[in-house]
C-alpha cells in the first residue's frame, strides 16, 4: 500500500544531485503532457499522436526549456522553502519554451496549430508551478502541525519582516497582526488580518494563542510597559524582537526572539496598578 509519509521521507533523504535529477525528469514529463493536452484541446482529437512530424518540435523545445530553467536557478531552489519568486522564473522559462515551440513548428512546417503554443504555455506554467507548491505544502505539513500559533503586535515594517522570517521557520505560526494604527486595522498584511488591540483577547481565545510577539523595536520603554500591562491579564507569553540598533549592526536578526524581561513585566504591573 502506498504510504505518502514514507514516500516523502525517502524524497527528503535523497542527495542534492538526485533531487535535481528528479525535478528535471518531472519537468520533462510535464512538458510532454502539456504539449499533448494543448494539441488535444485545440484539435479535439488524439489522432495526432501517431503523426511523427507533430513531435519533431519537441526535440528542440524539451532541452531548451530544461536548460533555461536550469540557468535561471530553478533546480537550485529547495522545494520545501520555495517562494513566489519561483513563479517568475517558471514564467520566463515557459515563455521562452512556447516561443521556441512556435518558431520551430513553423520552420519544420509541423502540423501544430498556431494557438497551441499559447495553450501549452498556460498549461505548463500552471502545472510546473502548481506541482512545486503542492510538494512544498506536503513537505511542510509535519512542521506546520508542530508550530506554535502566535500573534504579532505591530504590523509595520518590523512586523512584516518578522512575519517573513517566521513563515519558513519550524517554531512559530503567525495567525494575525495587532496594531495601534487605525489606518492599518482591517487591512491584510502578508495574508494576515490586522486587528485593533482591543480584539486581542478574542483572538487569543479563538486561535488558542498563548504567545504574543512584539515587533516594535523602536517603541519606547513606556509604550512597551503599556502593551505588556494590557497583555498581562490574558496569561500569554510575551516575546520581543531585538532592538533596531542590534538588527542594523548585524548583531541580531528579526527572528531572534527573547522573552520580555522580568523588569519589564513587573514594571508593567506596577504601571497598571498605578493607573487603576
C-alpha positions as CSV (number, residue, x, y, z in Angstrom):
1,X,0.0,0.0,0.0
2,X,1.3,3.5,-0.9
3,X,2.2,5.5,2.1
4,X,2.6,9.2,1.4
5,X,4.7,9.9,4.6
6,X,7.2,7.2,3.8
7,X,7.4,8.4,0.2
8,X,8.1,12.0,1.3
9,X,10.7,10.7,3.8
10,X,12.5,8.9,1.0
11,X,12.5,12.0,-1.1
12,X,13.9,14.1,1.8
13,X,16.7,11.6,2.2
14,X,17.9,12.0,-1.4
15,X,21.1,13.9,-2.1
16,X,21.0,17.2,-3.9
17,X,22.0,15.8,-7.4
18,X,19.3,13.1,-7.1
19,X,16.7,15.8,-6.2
20,X,17.7,17.9,-9.1
21,X,17.5,15.0,-11.5
22,X,14.1,14.2,-10.2
23,X,12.9,17.8,-10.9
24,X,14.3,17.6,-14.4
25,X,12.5,14.3,-15.0
26,X,9.3,15.7,-13.7
27,X,9.5,18.8,-15.8
28,X,10.3,16.7,-18.9
29,X,7.1,14.7,-18.3
30,X,5.1,17.9,-17.7
31,X,6.4,19.4,-21.0
32,X,5.3,16.3,-22.9
33,X,1.9,16.1,-21.2
34,X,1.2,19.8,-21.6
35,X,2.0,19.7,-25.3
36,X,-0.2,16.7,-25.8
37,X,-3.0,18.3,-23.8
38,X,-2.7,21.5,-25.8
39,X,-2.9,19.7,-29.1
40,X,-5.8,17.6,-27.9
41,X,-7.7,20.7,-26.7
42,X,-7.1,22.5,-29.9
43,X,-7.8,19.7,-32.3
44,X,-10.5,18.0,-30.2
45,X,-8.9,14.7,-31.1
46,X,-5.9,12.5,-30.2
47,X,-5.2,11.1,-33.7
48,X,-2.3,13.5,-34.0
49,X,-0.2,11.2,-31.6
50,X,0.5,8.9,-34.5
51,X,2.0,11.7,-36.7
52,X,5.8,11.8,-36.2
53,X,6.0,15.3,-37.6
54,X,3.9,16.6,-34.7
55,X,6.6,15.6,-32.2
56,X,9.6,17.0,-34.1
57,X,9.5,20.5,-32.5
58,X,9.8,18.8,-29.0
59,X,13.3,17.6,-29.9
60,X,14.4,21.2,-29.5
61,X,11.8,22.6,-27.2
62,X,12.4,20.0,-24.4
63,X,16.1,20.5,-23.9
64,X,15.9,24.3,-24.4
65,X,13.2,24.6,-21.7
66,X,15.2,22.5,-19.3
67,X,18.4,24.5,-19.9
68,X,16.5,27.8,-19.4
69,X,15.0,26.5,-16.2
70,X,18.5,25.4,-15.0
71,X,20.2,28.7,-16.0
72,X,17.5,30.7,-14.1
73,X,18.3,28.7,-11.0
74,X,15.0,26.8,-10.7
75,X,16.8,23.5,-9.9
76,X,18.9,25.1,-7.2
77,X,15.9,26.1,-5.2
78,X,14.9,23.8,-2.3
79,X,11.3,22.8,-2.9
80,X,10.4,22.9,0.8
81,X,11.4,26.6,1.0
82,X,10.3,27.7,-2.5
83,X,8.7,31.1,-2.6
84,X,6.6,33.1,-5.0
85,X,9.8,34.3,-6.7
86,X,10.0,30.9,-8.3
87,X,6.8,31.6,-10.3
88,X,8.6,34.4,-12.1
89,X,11.4,32.0,-13.1
90,X,8.9,29.5,-14.3
91,X,7.0,32.2,-16.2
92,X,10.2,33.2,-18.0
93,X,11.1,29.7,-18.8
94,X,7.6,28.9,-20.1
95,X,7.5,32.0,-22.3
96,X,10.8,31.0,-23.9
97,X,9.6,27.4,-24.3
98,X,6.4,28.5,-26.0
99,X,8.2,30.9,-28.4
100,X,10.7,28.2,-29.3
101,X,7.8,25.8,-29.9
102,X,6.1,28.3,-32.2
103,X,9.3,29.1,-34.2
104,X,10.4,25.5,-34.6
105,X,7.0,24.4,-35.6
106,X,6.9,27.0,-38.3
107,X,10.5,26.1,-39.5
108,X,9.7,22.4,-39.7
109,X,6.3,23.0,-41.1
110,X,5.0,20.7,-38.4
111,X,1.2,20.3,-38.2
112,X,1.0,22.3,-35.0
113,X,-1.8,24.9,-34.9
114,X,-0.6,28.5,-34.1
115,X,-2.7,28.6,-31.0
116,X,-1.1,25.5,-29.5
117,X,2.0,27.3,-28.1
118,X,-0.2,29.7,-26.1
119,X,-2.3,26.8,-24.7
120,X,0.8,24.9,-24.0
121,X,2.4,27.8,-22.1
122,X,-0.6,28.3,-19.9
123,X,-0.8,24.6,-19.0
124,X,3.0,24.3,-18.3
125,X,3.0,27.4,-16.1
126,X,0.1,26.1,-14.0
127,X,1.4,22.5,-13.7
128,X,5.1,23.3,-13.2
129,X,4.3,25.9,-10.6
130,X,1.5,24.1,-9.0
131,X,3.4,20.9,-8.6
132,X,6.2,22.6,-6.8
133,X,3.9,24.4,-4.4
134,X,1.9,21.2,-3.8
135,X,5.1,19.4,-2.9
136,X,6.2,22.3,-0.7
137,X,2.9,22.0,1.2
138,X,3.3,18.3,1.6
139,X,6.9,18.6,2.9
140,X,5.9,21.3,5.4
141,X,2.8,19.6,6.8
142,X,4.6,17.8,9.7
143,X,6.4,21.1,10.5
144,X,3.3,23.2,10.4
145,X,1.4,20.9,12.7
146,X,4.0,21.4,15.5
147,X,4.3,25.2,15.2
148,X,3.1,27.4,18.0
149,X,0.4,29.9,16.9
150,X,1.3,33.4,17.7
151,X,0.0,37.0,17.3
152,X,2.4,39.7,16.0
153,X,1.9,43.0,17.8
154,X,3.0,45.6,15.2
155,X,2.1,45.5,11.5
156,X,4.7,48.0,10.4
157,X,8.0,47.2,8.6
158,X,9.4,45.3,11.5
159,X,6.2,43.2,11.8
160,X,6.3,42.3,8.1
161,X,9.9,41.3,8.3
162,X,9.2,39.2,11.3
163,X,6.3,37.5,9.5
164,X,8.6,36.6,6.6
165,X,11.3,35.3,8.9
166,X,8.8,33.1,10.8
167,X,6.8,31.7,7.9
168,X,9.5,29.2,6.9
169,X,10.7,28.5,10.4
170,X,9.8,25.4,12.4
171,X,8.8,27.2,15.7
172,X,6.0,29.8,15.3
173,X,2.9,30.1,13.1
174,X,1.7,33.7,12.8
175,X,-2.1,33.8,12.7
176,X,-2.8,37.6,12.9
177,X,-1.5,41.1,13.4
178,X,-2.4,43.6,16.1
179,X,-1.6,47.3,15.6
180,X,-2.4,50.6,17.2
181,X,-2.6,52.4,13.9
182,X,-6.3,52.8,12.9
183,X,-5.3,53.1,9.2
184,X,-3.8,49.6,9.3
185,X,-6.7,48.0,11.2
186,X,-8.9,45.9,9.0
187,X,-6.3,45.6,6.3
188,X,-4.3,42.4,5.4
189,X,-0.5,42.2,5.6
190,X,1.2,39.2,4.2
191,X,-2.1,37.3,4.2
192,X,-2.7,38.0,7.9
193,X,-5.5,40.3,9.1
194,X,-4.6,43.4,11.1
195,X,-6.8,43.8,14.2
196,X,-7.2,46.6,16.8
197,X,-5.6,46.0,20.2
198,X,-9.0,45.6,21.9
199,X,-9.6,42.5,19.8
200,X,-6.6,40.6,21.1
201,X,-8.5,38.8,23.8
202,X,-10.9,37.4,21.3
203,X,-8.0,36.4,19.0
204,X,-6.3,34.6,21.9
205,X,-9.4,32.6,22.7
206,X,-10.4,31.8,19.1
207,X,-6.9,30.7,17.9
208,X,-5.7,29.1,21.1
209,X,-2.8,31.6,21.0
210,X,-0.5,31.6,24.1
211,X,2.3,33.8,22.7
212,X,2.4,37.4,21.5
213,X,5.4,38.7,19.7
214,X,6.2,42.4,20.0
215,X,7.5,43.7,16.7
216,X,8.1,47.3,17.8
217,X,11.9,47.7,18.2
218,X,11.7,51.5,18.1
219,X,9.0,51.8,20.7
220,X,10.0,53.4,24.0
221,X,10.0,51.7,27.3
222,X,6.8,53.4,28.4
223,X,4.9,52.2,25.4
224,X,6.2,48.7,25.9
225,X,5.0,48.8,29.5
226,X,1.6,49.8,28.4
227,X,1.4,46.9,26.0
228,X,2.7,44.3,28.4
229,X,0.3,45.6,31.1
230,X,-2.6,45.2,28.7
231,X,-1.5,41.6,27.8
232,X,-0.8,40.5,31.4
233,X,-4.5,39.6,32.2
234,X,-4.6,37.3,29.2
235,X,-2.0,35.0,30.6
236,X,0.0,34.9,27.3
237,X,3.8,34.6,26.9
238,X,5.2,37.9,25.6
239,X,8.3,37.9,23.4
240,X,10.0,40.7,21.6
241,X,12.4,41.1,18.7
242,X,15.8,42.7,19.3
243,X,16.4,46.5,19.2
244,X,16.7,48.2,15.8
245,X,20.4,49.1,16.6
246,X,21.3,45.4,17.0
247,X,19.5,44.5,13.9
248,X,21.1,47.2,11.7
249,X,24.5,46.4,13.2
250,X,24.1,42.7,12.3
251,X,24.3,41.5,15.9
252,X,20.8,40.1,15.8
253,X,18.0,39.1,13.4
254,X,14.3,39.7,13.4
255,X,13.7,36.0,14.3
256,X,16.0,36.2,17.4
257,X,13.1,36.5,19.8
258,X,13.6,36.9,23.6
259,X,11.2,36.9,26.5
260,X,10.2,40.2,28.0
261,X,12.5,40.8,31.0
262,X,11.1,40.4,34.5
263,X,11.9,44.1,35.0
264,X,9.6,45.0,32.1
265,X,6.9,42.7,33.3
266,X,6.8,43.9,36.9
267,X,7.2,47.5,35.8
268,X,4.1,47.0,33.6
269,X,2.2,45.5,36.5
270,X,3.1,48.4,38.8
271,X,2.2,50.9,36.0
272,X,-1.2,49.1,35.5
273,X,-1.9,49.2,39.2
274,X,-1.0,52.9,39.4
275,X,-3.3,53.7,36.5
276,X,-6.2,51.9,38.4
